[in-house]
């Protein structure tokens, strides 16, 4: 099973606030798509998957106008990861 650093960015839609919420979590899986499925809730959902040359996997998600980006980067054995989400 592979280890990934999952970074979830939620973009703020308010024009006066350019900050975004960022959540970082380490996961173990052989398939990252089920992890993305939990964020695909809403009546109008669009998403695109991109596999980057560096091996990272990026998902751009729009759920009812809320923009998110989830990036999975595979970790090598012994690589540390910072986690700011419980669980």
Secondary structure, DSSP 8 states (H G I E B T S, - for coil): -EEEEEEEEEE---TT---EEEEEEEEEES-SHHHHHTT--SSSEEEEEEE-TTS-EEEEEEETTEEEEEEEEE--TT------S--
